Amino acid sequence: PNEPTACCLKFTKNKIPLNLITGYKNTQHGCTTPGIIFTMKSGRRVCADPGVEWVQEHMAKVDLRKASHHYRQLRSCPLILDN
């Protein structure tokens, strides 16, 4: 199924608190302006400028948070060895 193109027409001027963000994605290639779409705990989506420092920092921290969560899940799985 084709997903509608998500583009940012304008960016938030306010720094979003990191604890409200659950994830993000880049706008698609068909968009005239590159942007980052943050997904909030409320389900709301907010566009941010990828050239702004706090946006880059939040993206890196969300990536680390997801990697850490994935690592914890792997460690909690039982290890099955074939002999």
KELOLUM-975890 format. One line per 8 residues: for each residue z, x, y of N, C-alpha, C. Coordinates in pm, 1 decimal. Atoms other than C-alpha are relative to their C-alpha. Last residue first. Example, Ala and Ser with C-alpha at 12.3 -4.5 7.8 and 13.67 -1.06 7.14 Angstrom:
BEGIN
-6.0/-82.0/-119.0/714.0/1367.0/-106.0/73.0/-77.0/109.0  0.0/89.0/-119.0/780.0/1230.0/-450.0/0.0/90.0/120.0
END
This chain:
BEGIN
-29.1/-122.8/76.0/2023.7/2514.7/-2903.5/-107.1/24.7/-102.2  59.5/4.9/134.1/1913.7/2270.0/-2635.6/30.3/131.1/-70.0  68.3/-120.3/46.8/2154.3/2257.1/-2341.4/-57.3/-24.6/-139.0  38.1/15.9/140.5/2257.0/1945.2/-2154.0/-81.7/122.0/-39.6  102.7/-96.1/37.2/2448.0/1997.0/-1829.6/-27.8/-14.1/-148.7  -32.5/-83.6/116.3/2641.5/1692.9/-1715.7/-118.4/89.3/-34.6  70.6/41.8/121.1/2553.4/1577.0/-1364.8/40.3/89.7/-116.3  -79.2/101.2/68.4/2819.1/1631.9/-1095.4/-68.4/-50.3/-127.2
-119.8/-60.0/58.6/2666.7/1962.5/-985.5/81.7/-101.7/-77.7  40.0/-84.7/112.1/2325.6/1801.2/-933.1/121.4/58.6/-70.5  42.1/88.6/108.7/2475.6/1525.9/-717.8/-38.6/81.4/-122.7  -121.4/58.8/59.1/2662.5/1782.4/-507.8/-35.3/-93.0/-115.0  -65.7/-104.8/77.6/2335.5/1974.9/-453.8/125.8/-54.4/-67.7  79.2/-17.4/121.3/2155.1/1657.1/-342.3/65.6/103.1/-91.5  -23.9/119.2/81.2/2432.5/1579.2/-90.8/-73.4/12.3/-133.6  -136.5/-11.4/51.0/2417.0/1936.3/43.1/32.4/-117.3/-91.5
2.7/-105.1/102.1/2038.5/1915.3/78.6/137.1/14.4/-64.3  70.7/54.2/116.3/2067.3/1579.2/260.7/-4.0/103.1/-112.8  -84.4/104.9/56.0/2333.4/1714.5/499.0/-64.4/-57.0/-126.7  -111.0/-65.6/70.1/2134.2/2031.5/558.4/88.6/-101.9/-69.9  56.6/-67.3/117.5/1820.8/1830.4/644.5/109.5/66.4/-82.6  29.5/107.7/95.7/2025.1/1603.9/875.3/-58.7/60.4/-127.9  -128.2/42.7/57.8/2165.0/1916.5/1043.9/-18.7/-113.2/-100.3  -48.6/-104.8/90.4/1817.9/2063.8/1094.7/129.6/-42.2/-68.2
88.3/-1.3/116.6/1684.6/1737.1/1241.6/49.0/102.2/-102.5  -34.5/116.6/82.8/1988.3/1709.5/1471.1/-86.3/-4.6/-126.0  -129.7/-26.4/63.9/1932.7/2064.4/1600.5/40.2/-115.1/-92.0  21.7/-100.8/104.0/1562.4/1998.4/1666.7/129.7/29.8/-75.5  77.7/68.0/104.5/1646.1/1678.3/1856.1/-22.7/96.0/-116.7  -94.2/77.8/80.9/1921.4/1856.8/2052.3/-71.4/-72.9/-113.6  -88.2/-79.7/86.0/1671.0/2122.3/2163.7/92.7/-84.5/-87.3  -132.9/-7.4/-61.5/1400.0/1890.6/2297.0/97.7/64.5/-98.7
-11.5/-122.9/-77.6/1042.4/1962.0/2184.0/136.5/20.5/63.7  -25.5/-113.9/88.8/1053.7/1701.8/1905.8/13.5/133.3/73.4  96.5/-106.3/-28.4/1092.3/1425.6/2169.3/30.2/121.5/-88.1  -51.9/-114.6/-74.7/1287.3/1132.7/2026.0/-109.0/106.5/10.9  93.5/-111.1/-18.0/1197.2/784.2/1906.8/61.9/109.5/86.2  5.2/-49.9/-137.5/1475.8/554.5/1787.7/-94.1/119.7/4.7  74.1/-126.2/-8.6/1478.2/338.0/1476.5/-15.1/38.3/146.5  86.9/-12.9/-117.7/1741.2/69.4/1417.1/-68.6/136.2/-3.4
135.8/31.2/42.9/1878.5/36.6/1064.1/-101.1/10.8/113.4  24.1/143.3/-20.7/2236.3/12.5/1194.0/-136.8/-43.5/-52.1  -78.8/72.9/99.9/2312.3/355.2/1046.9/-25.0/-149.7/7.8  -142.8/10.1/-27.6/2030.2/490.9/1266.1/70.6/-74.7/-113.4  -50.1/126.1/54.0/1685.7/608.4/1163.0/151.2/0.2/15.7  -131.6/-3.6/64.1/1547.6/882.6/1388.9/33.9/-139.8/-50.4  -60.3/133.0/7.5/1174.3/876.2/1458.7/130.3/12.4/-78.2  -93.0/10.1/111.9/1053.1/1217.1/1574.1/60.3/-139.7/5.0
-137.3/43.1/-23.7/748.8/1240.7/1798.5/81.1/1.8/-127.6  -91.1/-26.8/111.2/398.4/1377.2/1836.0/141.7/-43.2/35.6  -110.7/-88.0/-36.9/197.3/1197.5/2106.0/87.3/25.2/-122.1  43.7/-85.0/-111.3/-147.5/1046.2/2045.1/107.4/100.1/40.3  -68.1/31.6/-126.5/-49.8/916.2/1702.0/-45.4/96.0/109.7  85.0/84.6/-82.8/-301.1/942.5/1417.0/60.2/-34.7/135.4  102.7/-79.1/-68.1/-115.5/1238.6/1267.2/-89.8/-82.6/91.6  118.2/-32.6/78.7/189.7/1029.6/1181.1/-106.3/68.3/85.2
105.6/99.0/-19.5/521.5/1039.5/1360.8/-124.1/48.9/-73.3  95.7/-33.7/-104.7/774.2/1270.5/1202.4/-97.5/-115.6/17.3  133.3/-36.8/46.1/1058.9/1126.4/999.9/-85.6/33.0/121.4  105.9/-6.6/-101.1/1432.3/1093.2/1040.9/-133.7/21.1/-68.5  120.5/-71.4/40.0/1752.1/1020.5/853.0/-99.9/4.3/114.0  4.5/-10.3/146.1/2096.4/860.2/858.2/-122.4/76.6/-48.4  133.5/-21.0/56.0/2177.9/913.4/1226.6/7.9/13.7/-152.0  68.0/129.7/6.6/2493.4/761.5/1378.8/-135.5/8.2/-69.9
-62.5/82.9/103.7/2708.6/1069.0/1301.4/-63.1/-138.8/-11.5  47.3/-35.5/133.7/2465.1/1287.4/1496.9/55.6/-92.6/-107.6  -105.3/-63.7/80.1/2542.2/1111.2/1826.3/-47.6/20.4/-144.5  -57.0/91.9/98.7/2209.4/1035.2/1998.8/110.5/73.3/-76.3  -28.1/-69.4/125.3/2135.2/1238.1/2312.1/70.6/-97.2/-94.2  -140.3/-28.5/32.8/2003.0/1001.4/2575.2/11.5/73.6/-133.1  -46.1/-100.6/-96.3/1653.7/1002.5/2728.5/142.8/44.2/-32.3  -133.0/23.7/-54.3/1504.2/824.1/2430.3/35.2/111.9/97.3
-112.4/-66.0/66.8/1133.2/883.8/2392.6/132.1/-38.8/64.5  -92.0/-65.5/-93.5/833.4/668.3/2481.5/118.2/53.0/-80.0  60.6/17.6/-132.0/522.6/537.9/2304.9/86.9/60.3/108.9  -96.4/11.5/-109.9/629.9/673.3/1967.9/-75.7/-12.8/131.6  17.1/-94.1/-111.2/395.5/607.4/1677.5/107.2/-25.5/105.1  -117.5/2.7/-87.9/448.0/445.7/1337.9/-17.0/108.8/105.2  -23.9/-124.8/-71.1/115.2/375.4/1168.1/118.0/-16.2/95.6  50.6/-2.3/-137.2/144.2/73.7/941.5/36.5/131.7/68.3
-110.6/23.5/-92.5/206.8/161.0/575.5/-55.9/1.1/141.4  7.1/-74.6/-125.5/-89.3/124.1/344.5/114.1/-40.5/91.2  0.0/82.8/-120.3/0.0/0.0/0.0/0.0/86.3/125.4
END
